[in-house]
Amino acid sequence: MSRCVFLDRDGVLNKDNPNYTYTIEKFEILPGVVDALAKLKKAGYLLVVVTNQSGIDKGIYSIDQMKECHAYLQQVCDGMIDHFYFSPYHRSITASLLTKPGSLMFEKAIAKFDIDVRASWMIGDRGRDLIPARTLGIRTIQIGDEVEPENRGDFVVNDLAGAVSVILGRGDR
């Protein structure tokens, strides 16, 4: 079985924008992300992005625009991300288990990559990122303080580098 680090995108890998990030020009990769991902890959973790992209359902941007941002991220990160899962839906328009806090993106990855949830982690900056992981038995790391008290992560850090320190410092314990 594989060990995996699930990663939210906006606010974890790139700067979050309340008006959506869907062009390469505005896709600002956060400081330390490339180095942090390299450390996780070197330690033998799969890297899987699970991201809500509700601006697609709202007609603000296209799947192709989102994919251009993902291709740019892969280029900058030397192709370290093993897979991107995304939900194009917005809960006010389309109900879907794919959309976090639904767990379908995680379940697809678990099945595809034979992931051991007990040896895996989820890193997110919102409660909706952490809820599905916790439901599936995946340990959670919260970046920042934007998570509701009832949904807080198992660990709280300031950035992806801090999350990597937790993961590599704890291993599979």
C-alpha positions in Angstrom: 0.0 0.0 0.0 1.1 3.6 -0.7 1.5 6.5 1.7 0.0 9.7 0.5 -0.1 13.4 1.4 -3.4 14.9 0.1 -3.1 18.6 -0.5 -5.7 21.3 -0.9 -4.6 23.8 -3.6 -5.7 27.4 -2.8 -4.1 28.6 0.4 -1.8 25.6 0.7 0.1 25.4 -2.6 -0.8 28.8 -4.1 -2.0 32.1 -2.7 -5.7 32.0 -2.0 -7.8 34.6 -3.9 -11.5 35.1 -2.9 -12.2 36.0 -6.5 -10.7 32.7 -7.7 -7.3 31.9 -9.2 -7.6 30.7 -12.8 -4.8 32.3 -14.8 -1.1 31.6 -14.7 -0.4 35.3 -14.3 -2.3 35.3 -11.0 -1.3 31.8 -9.9 1.2 32.7 -7.2 3.0 29.6 -5.7 3.6 30.1 -2.0 7.2 30.4 -0.7 8.7 27.1 0.2 6.2 24.9 -1.6 8.6 23.4 -4.1 11.1 22.5 -1.4 8.4 21.1 0.8 7.0 18.9 -1.9 10.5 17.6 -2.8 11.0 16.6 0.8 7.7 14.6 0.8 8.6 12.9 -2.5 12.1 12.0 -1.2 10.4 10.5 1.9 8.3 8.2 -0.4 4.9 9.9 -0.3 2.5 10.1 -3.2 1.3 13.7 -3.6 -2.4 14.1 -4.5 -4.1 17.5 -4.9 -7.8 17.5 -4.0 -9.4 20.9 -4.8 -12.8 22.4 -5.1 -13.0 24.6 -8.2 -16.5 26.0 -7.9 -15.8 28.9 -10.2 -16.2 26.5 -13.1 -19.9 25.7 -12.1 -20.4 29.5 -11.7 -19.2 30.1 -15.2 -16.3 32.3 -14.0 -13.6 30.2 -15.6 -13.2 27.0 -17.6 -11.8 23.5 -16.9 -9.1 24.3 -19.5 -8.0 27.4 -17.6 -7.8 25.4 -14.3 -5.8 22.7 -16.1 -3.4 25.4 -17.4 -2.8 26.4 -13.8 -2.2 22.8 -12.8 0.2 22.3 -15.7 2.1 25.5 -14.6 2.3 24.2 -11.0 3.6 20.8 -12.3 6.2 22.6 -14.4 7.5 24.7 -11.5 7.4 21.7 -9.2 9.2 19.3 -11.6 6.2 17.1 -12.0 6.2 16.0 -8.4 2.4 15.9 -8.0 1.1 12.4 -8.8 -2.5 13.4 -9.5 -5.0 16.3 -9.4 -8.6 15.6 -8.4 -11.0 18.5 -8.7 -14.6 19.2 -8.2 -16.0 21.7 -10.7 -19.3 22.1 -8.8 -20.7 24.8 -6.5 -23.0 23.5 -3.8 -25.6 26.3 -4.6 -25.9 25.0 -8.2 -25.0 21.3 -8.2 -25.0 18.8 -5.4 -22.0 16.4 -5.6 -20.1 14.1 -3.2 -17.1 15.1 -5.2 -17.2 18.6 -3.6 -15.4 18.8 -0.2 -16.5 18.2 2.5 -17.7 15.2 0.4 -15.1 12.4 0.3 -15.3 11.2 -3.3 -12.1 12.8 -4.5 -10.2 11.1 -1.6 -12.0 7.7 -2.2 -11.1 7.8 -5.9 -7.4 8.4 -5.1 -7.4 5.7 -2.4 -8.8 3.2 -4.8 -6.5 4.2 -7.8 -3.3 4.3 -5.8 -4.0 1.7 -3.2 -3.4 4.2 -0.4 -3.1 3.3 3.2 -5.2 5.9 5.0 -3.5 5.2 8.4 -0.1 6.2 6.9 -1.4 9.2 5.0 -2.1 12.9 5.7 -4.3 15.7 4.5 -3.1 19.3 4.5 -5.7 22.0 4.2 -6.6 25.5 5.2 -10.4 25.1 5.7 -12.6 22.8 7.7 -14.1 21.5 4.4 -10.7 20.2 3.5 -10.2 18.3 6.8 -13.7 16.8 7.4 -13.5 14.2 4.6 -10.0 13.2 5.5 -10.9 12.7 9.2 -14.0 10.7 8.1 -11.8 8.3 6.2 -9.2 8.0 9.0 -6.6 10.2 7.4 -4.6 12.4 9.8 -5.1 16.2 9.3 -2.8 19.2 9.3 -4.4 22.6 9.3 -2.6 25.6 7.8 -3.5 28.9 9.4 -6.4 29.7 11.7 -9.3 29.9 9.3 -10.8 26.5 10.4 -13.9 26.4 12.7 -13.1 25.1 16.2 -15.1 21.9 15.7 -13.2 21.0 12.5 -9.6 21.9 13.5 -6.8 19.7 12.3 -4.9 17.2 14.4 -2.0 19.6 14.0 -1.9 23.3 13.2 1.0 25.0 11.4 1.7 28.2 9.5 2.6 26.8 6.1 3.4 23.8 4.0 7.0 23.7 5.3 5.5 23.4 8.9 3.3 20.6 7.8 6.2 18.7 6.2 8.1 19.0 9.5 5.1 17.4 11.3 4.9 14.6 8.8 8.5 13.8 8.6 8.9 14.2 12.4 6.1 11.8 13.1 6.4 9.3 10.2 3.8 6.5 10.4 3.3 6.6 14.2 
